[in-house]
Amino acid sequence: MNKQIDITGVVLTTDRLTLRPWRESDLNDFYEYASVDGVGQMAGWIPHRNIEESKAILARFIDGKNEFAIEHQGKAIGSLGIGKYREDQYPELDALQGREIGYVLSREYWGQGLMPEAVKAVTNWLFREEKLDFIICGHFVWNDRSRRVIEKCGFQYIKTVLFETRCGTVETCWDYILYHPDR
């Protein structure tokens, strides 16, 4: 079952990153990467058309209290969200507590190992502080970059599902699971 998560006041640091709740002052950084063609499509959404669209989505991130800004050298360069997994697709997990994560990173920072660093920090926090039993993460079958991040972080393939994107398409998605290390 989905456990309630609230990241208010949570700040995670790694060697190169700070993961923290989004702030209104991140708007320009957010729009800068979210408006680039090819970035959002990897996660199932179209590039932001204008800064007002980014402002509305940023407000949802802030209000939702489950989306980390990924900060590198003082700049927000991506996001890592802790969403609800589809319980109807995973009845075998009903007795356990978990969540699903998703992420996006500015194209400028691809290929530098930053996303695995961010994912490991968040998964460690979710297991240690939130006491989750498992975390699910998925990628579109054609998104090799996300597949590599997921595999580097120790997730194991669990099943193939269909995912309806905000682009109006239905994509085949490979889902992976990471269980609490003590489980």
Secondary structure, DSSP 8 states (H G I E B T S, - for coil): -B-----TT--EE-SS-EEEE--GGGHHHHHHHHTSTTTGGGGT----SSHHHHHHHHHHHHHHT-EEEEEETTEEEEEEEEE---GGG-GGGTTS-EEEEEEEE-GGGTTSSHHHHHHHHHHHHHHHTS--SEEEEEEETT-HHHHHHHHHTT-EEEEEEEEE-TTS-EEEEEEEEEE-TT-
